[in-house]
Every structure is written in C-alpha cells, then in structure tokens.
Amino acid sequence: MISRAVMLSKLWLKMEFRTGSISVSSSREVEVIDITSRVDEWVRQRGALNGLLTLSTRHTTAGLTVNEAEHGLMKDFETVLLRLIPKGRGYQHDRVDSNAHSHLITSVLGMSVSLIVRDGHPVLGTWQRVLFVECDGPRRRVVELGFVGECRVG
C-alpha cells in the first residue's frame, strides 16, 4: 500500500536528470576560485530538491575539489601545488606546450566532484566550499553540472 505522503509527494515532485554549465574566469596561472554560491544558485534555478549533483571540468589543466575557502589557505594551496609539481622540470610534454606541470597538478586534483543535494542545496560541512582550481591560466573555463533526483515541477 502506498502511503499518503508518497502519493502527495508525487503530485509536486518528479525524478529528473538536469544538466547545464557555468563559466569560470581566472586571472592568474594557478588560482583557486570559490564557485560554491554559483553552484548553489544553479541547483536552485533548476528546481533540484534531493539527489546527486556531479560537477566536472572538461579541461585537462583545471580541477575541482571541496575544501575551506579561507583566503590564506587558498594561497597556500596554490603555493603547495607548484612546490609539489614545479614548472620547468624537463617534463616530456614541455617540448610540445610547456605546461606539463599544469596537466600533472590537475591529474592529482581530479576533474570532478559529486555532492548530495538535500532540500534544494548541496550538502557541505560548515567550512566546506566547492573550489575550481585553475592550473594554466588566466583563462575562461566551463564547469559542467549534472543533477539526478527529485525536482520541483514547473
């Protein structure tokens, strides 16, 4: 037997898959950019209520992560990434494009994150933010978003 709550929810909720993108512009070669408010706005505008949101970048020299967006920590993140994988160390790819370090940093970071969406908002901890990490800027980039779950109808 279907409960009354389930029957009522089917009147205004619908399982859907919604996709879209947001653009991100960087101003430095390596830069951490907080895109949390833009992601939250995208979720709200699509009527996404409860489900799974995946973000990915279609670039081989830009990544995504979730972490704190305190200004000093974001600068530390940029510094540490370049110390771990420094520019100009004789990488094979540098013979072609001189940005091998950017590709290698991105491979360590990853190009996607998935977040649970509950009650119309991505679920993040108190200090967690969605961070776009530019590794070969300055550039204009695209972050793809895909949501599957319950959405408001209309």
C-alpha positions as CSV (number, residue, x, y, z in Angstrom):
1,M,0.0,0.0,0.0
2,I,1.3,3.5,-0.9
3,S,1.4,5.9,1.9
4,R,-0.5,9.2,1.7
5,A,2.8,11.2,2.0
6,V,4.3,9.3,-1.0
7,M,1.1,9.9,-3.0
8,L,1.1,13.6,-2.2
9,S,4.8,14.0,-3.0
10,K,4.2,12.5,-6.4
11,L,1.9,15.5,-7.2
12,W,4.7,18.0,-7.0
13,L,8.0,16.1,-7.3
14,K,9.5,14.4,-10.3
15,M,12.7,12.4,-10.7
16,E,14.7,14.0,-13.5
17,F,18.1,14.4,-14.9
18,R,19.2,18.0,-15.4
19,T,22.4,19.3,-17.0
20,G,24.0,22.7,-17.6
21,S,27.2,24.6,-17.1
22,I,28.7,27.6,-15.5
23,S,31.7,29.6,-16.7
24,V,34.7,30.5,-14.6
25,S,37.4,33.1,-15.4
26,S,40.8,33.1,-13.8
27,S,43.3,35.9,-13.6
28,R,46.5,34.0,-12.7
29,E,48.4,31.0,-13.9
30,V,47.5,29.0,-10.7
31,E,44.4,30.2,-8.9
32,V,41.8,28.7,-6.5
33,I,38.3,30.1,-7.1
34,D,35.3,29.5,-4.8
35,I,32.3,28.6,-7.0
36,T,30.0,27.4,-4.2
37,S,27.4,30.3,-4.5
38,R,27.2,29.7,-8.3
39,V,26.7,26.0,-7.8
40,D,24.0,26.6,-5.2
41,E,22.3,29.1,-7.5
42,W,22.4,26.6,-10.4
43,V,20.7,23.9,-8.2
44,R,18.1,26.4,-7.0
45,Q,17.3,27.6,-10.6
46,R,16.8,24.1,-11.8
47,G,14.4,23.2,-9.0
48,A,16.6,20.4,-7.8
49,L,15.5,19.2,-4.4
50,N,17.0,15.8,-3.4
51,G,19.5,13.8,-5.3
52,L,23.1,13.7,-6.6
53,L,24.9,16.5,-8.2
54,T,28.1,15.9,-10.2
55,L,30.4,18.7,-11.3
56,S,33.2,18.2,-13.8
57,T,35.5,20.3,-15.8
58,R,36.2,19.4,-19.4
59,H,39.7,20.9,-19.3
60,T,43.0,18.9,-18.8
61,T,44.6,21.8,-16.9
62,A,41.9,22.7,-14.4
63,G,40.4,20.7,-11.5
64,L,37.8,20.7,-8.8
65,T,37.9,20.0,-5.1
66,V,36.0,20.6,-1.9
67,N,37.8,22.4,0.9
68,E,37.8,25.5,3.0
69,A,37.9,28.9,1.1
70,E,39.8,30.9,3.7
71,H,42.0,33.4,1.7
72,G,45.3,32.3,3.3
73,L,44.5,28.6,2.8
74,M,43.6,29.2,-0.9
75,K,47.0,31.0,-1.4
76,D,48.8,28.1,0.5
77,F,47.0,25.6,-1.8
78,E,48.4,27.4,-4.9
79,T,51.9,27.6,-3.4
80,V,51.9,23.9,-2.4
81,L,50.7,22.7,-5.7
82,L,53.5,24.5,-7.5
83,R,56.1,23.1,-5.0
84,L,54.8,19.6,-5.4
85,I,54.9,19.7,-9.2
86,P,57.1,22.7,-10.2
87,K,57.1,24.3,-13.6
88,G,60.1,23.7,-16.0
89,R,61.5,20.4,-14.6
90,G,62.2,18.9,-18.0
91,Y,58.9,17.2,-18.4
92,Q,58.5,15.5,-21.8
93,H,55.2,17.4,-22.6
94,D,57.0,20.7,-22.2
95,R,58.6,20.1,-25.6
96,V,55.2,20.5,-27.1
97,D,53.3,23.0,-24.9
98,S,55.4,24.0,-21.8
99,N,52.5,23.3,-19.4
100,A,53.2,19.7,-18.3
101,H,53.1,20.8,-14.7
102,S,49.5,22.0,-15.2
103,H,48.4,18.7,-16.5
104,L,50.2,16.8,-13.8
105,I,48.7,19.0,-11.0
106,T,45.2,18.5,-12.4
107,S,45.7,14.8,-12.5
108,V,46.5,14.8,-8.8
109,L,43.5,17.0,-8.0
110,G,40.9,15.4,-10.2
111,M,38.4,16.8,-12.6
112,S,35.1,16.1,-10.9
113,V,33.3,16.2,-7.5
114,S,29.9,14.7,-6.5
115,L,27.7,16.2,-3.9
116,I,24.5,15.2,-2.3
117,V,21.6,17.7,-2.7
118,R,19.1,17.8,0.2
119,D,16.2,20.2,0.5
120,G,17.4,22.2,-2.6
121,H,21.0,22.8,-1.5
122,P,24.3,20.9,-1.9
123,V,25.2,19.3,1.4
124,L,28.5,20.7,2.6
125,G,30.1,20.9,6.0
126,T,30.5,24.2,7.9
127,W,33.7,25.2,6.2
128,Q,33.4,23.2,3.0
129,R,33.2,25.1,-0.3
130,V,33.4,24.0,-3.9
131,L,36.7,25.1,-5.4
132,F,37.7,25.4,-9.0
133,V,41.5,25.1,-9.4
134,E,43.0,26.8,-12.4
135,C,46.4,25.4,-13.3
136,D,47.2,27.0,-16.6
137,G,45.6,30.5,-16.6
138,P,44.5,33.1,-17.0
139,R,41.6,31.6,-19.0
140,R,37.9,31.3,-19.3
141,R,36.7,27.8,-18.4
142,V,33.5,25.8,-18.2
143,V,32.3,23.6,-15.4
144,E,29.6,21.1,-16.4
145,L,26.9,20.2,-13.8
146,G,24.5,17.2,-13.8
147,F,21.8,16.5,-11.3
148,V,19.7,13.4,-10.9
149,G,16.9,13.2,-8.4
150,E,13.7,14.8,-7.3
151,C,12.9,18.2,-8.8
152,R,10.1,20.7,-8.4
153,V,7.7,20.5,-11.3
154,G,7.1,23.7,-13.2
